[in-house]
Structures are given as C-alpha cells and as structure tokens.
Amino acid sequence: LGYPTGGDAMSVTSGVVSRIEMQEYAQAGMHLLAIQIDAAINPGNSGGPVVNEHLQVVGVAFQALDSAENIGYVVPVNVVQHFLDNVRRNNGQYTGFCALGTSLSLLENPTFRKSLGMTNTKTQSGVMIKEMAPTSAAKDLLYPNDVIMEVDGIPVANDGKVPFRPGERVSLLCYLQTKFKGDYVHLKLWRNQKELELDVPVSISRRLVPAHWNNRPPPYFIVAGLVFTALSVPYLHAASAWDDYINDNISYLLIQPNQPLEHPTDQVVILAQVLAHRANLGYDQFADLHLQQVNGKKVKSL
C-alpha cells in the first residue's frame, strides 16, 4: 500500500513472496533479513505497509532492484520490532544491530574441514573464524581458526546457515541480529581439535567508514581554506567511486571501508577540497587525500 509515482490516490499492488534471506539495505549499508516480492515497488511506496491476505501487516516496503523487473524488498516485522525494542531500551535512541564481530570462512570444502580435524561429517559442521574485530566484546574469548558449530543449541551448517522456517535456512548473522547489546549467546566451538562451550557477549556492529550520518550533515573542519571531513559511503557515492574510471586518490579511499575499526571513535579523515585562500596558494589541485599525520602525530579522527 502506498502513493507511488503516477497518481494521487492510494495504490494497492499485489504479489507473491519469492524468497526470504539476508539482503543489503541500501539506506543502512548493512545486511539484514528481507522479504523479496514480485510486486513493483516505485518511488512513493517506501515506508508503506505490506499486508497479507488476512490484512495483517507483515512488513514495510523499502527498496527495489533497479537492474531487474518486479523485484522489490520488504522489511519484515521482526526487523521492525527489533528496531522499536532497541529504541525503547535506549531512551529513544537507536543504537544498531548486534554481531559477534567475526570475519568468517565457510567450511563447505571437505579438505578444509579435514585440515581442522573435523572428520565426522554427520555431527561436525560450522564456520571458521578468520579474524576478530578489535572493538568486538568477544575479542578476548574467540580466536582465529575457532569453528562455530552451534549457537544457543542451533547447529550451524558448513555454508554458515541455520534453520529458519520449515524447509528454509538463513545466515547465522540473521540469528545474532535478534539479540541486543548486553545479551550473550551460548556457542559450541571446535578449537585445537576439541569441542568447547562458551557464553559469549554480542555487541553493536560498527564500521570505520559509516554508511550514513543518521540524516545529519557530514562533519567538516576548515583551516586556511583546506576542507577536511570524515570519509563516508555517501562521500564515495558523490565522488562516483564505483564508476568504471576513477582516479588514484578515490581508488585508495575505496580500500578504507574494509579496514578494521581499532577504536570506537576512529575515523578516516580526508582532505576533501581546497578553497581559495592566500595561505594555500599552489595547493588548489589537491583533493580526496587521506590525512594520516599532522606535525608527526597520527590523525585518528576529525
């Protein structure tokens, strides 16, 4: 239901559910559970309720796939409910979705599993931890080469998925995102060819390069006509960073979103442009440069 482009009256579009799985939320810049439908979602539909045949609200329409026909996505009610509960728990502030702070490797290759000592294909499956985020609450409990075999008693398959509904499976991350900051999950691990069980805290997932500024203007600092700001995904979009042809400076900045967040307040500070000023004569050609040091001191944030 909504008011899409093409008229003033409310529009009702029907369709069927094609799949339910993790998808990238364009506005949030992160992967969350989403419902794919074959009903058209056009500008004006976003934020409109999606109802089933019993007139029950099952989600909120929010984006479409431009490169295909009649592929739209719906925020399911459990994601909406988690957002509302999160705001309620934090005095009106939204803090985000939780994770373990792990980078994972799938173990679908039997030789890979054998190298870890996982020889029982009927009872041993899971995903291997490649690295831990420095800001993760679990960084002192989980280590590289640990295999997550179960979470809260739910078996994790070698493709990183867990049971969802009858006949369906979703990513392990989907289950972890149902938790809140301060919650623990009970993990069964495979470490040094032995099974180990631990209670591990989850924490809010943070990135070095933010996907957005929460509808606020981006921060900036100007000195002698030099304009500094913190690198963000909207900045990269504005610089056409994902076009076919980009300069070396933008190519370098594209690497930064994949770098680990060492401290919660860390930012990638960049020189965005140079304004006309007598103090910077001859420097007007510099732009999109990573500011790493000032007077020999490492720059950690704006």
SULFENLIN-V99088 format. One record per backbone hydrogen bond with DSSP energy under -0.5 kcal/mol. CO is the residue of the C=O (numbers start at 1). NH is the residue of the N-H. E is the energy in kcal/mol with one decimal. If there is no record, write none. Layout:
CO_NH_E + CO_NH_E
This chain:
2_11_-3.5 + 4_7_-0.7 + 11_2_-1.5 + 11_13_-0.5 + 16_18_-0.5 + 16_38_-1.5 + 19_36_-3.1 + 21_34_-2.2 + 23_32_-2.4 + 24_26_-0.7 + 25_29_-2.8 + 25_30_-0.7 + 30_25_-3.0 + 30_32_-0.5 + 32_23_-2.8 + 34_21_-1.8 + 34_36_-0.5 + 35_74_-2.3 + 36_18_-3.0 + 36_19_-1.1 + 37_72_-2.4 + 40_42_-0.5 + 42_45_-2.9 + 43_5_-1.8 + 44_3_-1.4 + 45_48_-2.5 + 48_61_-2.5 + 50_58_-3.0 + 50_59_-1.1 + 52_55_-2.1 + 56_52_-2.1 + 58_77_-1.3 + 59_50_-2.4 + 60_75_-3.3 + 61_47_-3.5 + 63_73_-2.9 + 64_66_-0.7 + 65_68_-1.4 + 70_72_-0.5 + 71_65_-2.4 + 72_37_-2.5 + 73_62_-2.1 + 73_63_-1.2 + 74_35_-2.4 + 74_76_-0.7 + 75_60_-1.8 + 76_79_-0.8 + 76_80_-1.8 + 77_81_-3.1 + 78_82_-1.8 + 79_83_-2.1 + 80_84_-2.3 + 81_85_-2.7 + 82_86_-2.5 + 83_87_-2.2 + 84_88_-2.2 + 85_89_-2.3 + 86_90_-1.1 + 87_92_-2.7 + 88_91_-0.8 + 90_93_-1.4 + 93_95_-0.5 + 97_205_-2.1 + 99_203_-2.3 + 101_133_-3.2 + 102_104_-0.5 + 103_130_-4.0 + 103_131_-1.1 + 105_128_-2.4 + 108_110_-0.6 + 109_113_-1.9 + 110_114_-2.3 + 111_115_-1.9 + 112_116_-0.8 + 113_116_-0.8 + 113_118_-2.5 + 114_117_-1.4 + 117_119_-1.2 + 119_121_-1.1 + 120_124_-2.2 + 123_125_-0.6 + 126_107_-0.6 + 127_148_-2.8 + 128_105_-3.0 + 128_130_-0.5 + 129_145_-3.1 + 131_103_-2.4 + 133_136_-1.8 + 136_139_-1.3 + 138_141_-1.7 + 138_142_-2.3 + 143_146_-2.0 + 146_129_-3.2 + 146_148_-0.5 + 147_149_-0.8 + 147_190_-1.8 + 148_127_-1.4 + 149_156_-2.8 + 150_188_-2.1 + 151_154_-1.9 + 153_155_-0.6 + 154_151_-2.0 + 155_157_-0.5 + 157_160_-1.9 + 158_107_-2.0 + 160_172_-2.5 + 161_157_-2.6 + 162_170_-2.3 + 165_164_-0.7 + 165_168_-3.1 + 168_164_-2.3 + 170_162_-3.0 + 171_174_-1.1 + 171_175_-0.8 + 172_175_-0.6 + 172_176_-1.8 + 173_177_-1.9 + 175_178_-1.7 + 176_179_-1.6 + 179_98_-0.6 + 180_183_-2.5 + 183_202_-2.1 + 185_187_-0.7 + 185_200_-3.0 + 186_152_-3.7 + 186_153_-0.5 + 187_189_-0.6 + 187_198_-2.4 + 188_149_-3.0 + 188_150_-1.4 + 189_191_-0.5 + 189_196_-2.4 + 190_147_-1.6 + 191_194_-1.0 + 194_191_-2.9 + 196_189_-4.2 + 198_187_-3.3 + 198_200_-0.6 + 200_185_-2.7 + 202_182_-0.9 + 203_99_-2.3 + 208_210_-0.6 + 210_233_-2.5 + 213_216_-1.4 + 219_230_-0.7 + 221_228_-3.1 + 223_226_-2.4 + 225_227_-0.6 + 225_275_-3.7 + 226_223_-1.9 + 226_228_-0.7 + 227_272_-2.5 + 227_273_-1.0 + 228_221_-2.5 + 229_270_-2.9 + 231_210_-0.6 + 232_236_-1.8 + 233_237_-2.5 + 234_238_-2.5 + 235_239_-1.6 + 236_241_-2.6 + 237_240_-1.9 + 240_243_-1.8 + 244_246_-0.5 + 247_251_-2.2 + 248_252_-2.1 + 249_253_-2.0 + 250_254_-1.8 + 252_255_-1.4 + 252_256_-0.6 + 253_256_-0.8 + 253_257_-0.6 + 255_258_-1.6 + 256_259_-2.1 + 259_208_-0.5 + 260_262_-0.9 + 263_266_-2.2 + 267_269_-0.8 + 268_231_-3.3 + 269_291_-2.8 + 270_229_-2.1 + 270_272_-0.9 + 271_288_-1.3 + 271_289_-1.5 + 273_227_-2.5 + 277_280_-1.5 + 278_281_-0.9 + 280_283_-2.4 + 283_286_-1.6 + 289_271_-3.1 + 289_291_-0.5 + 290_292_-0.8 + 292_299_-2.6 + 294_297_-1.9 + 297_294_-2.2 + 298_300_-0.6 + 300_267_-2.9
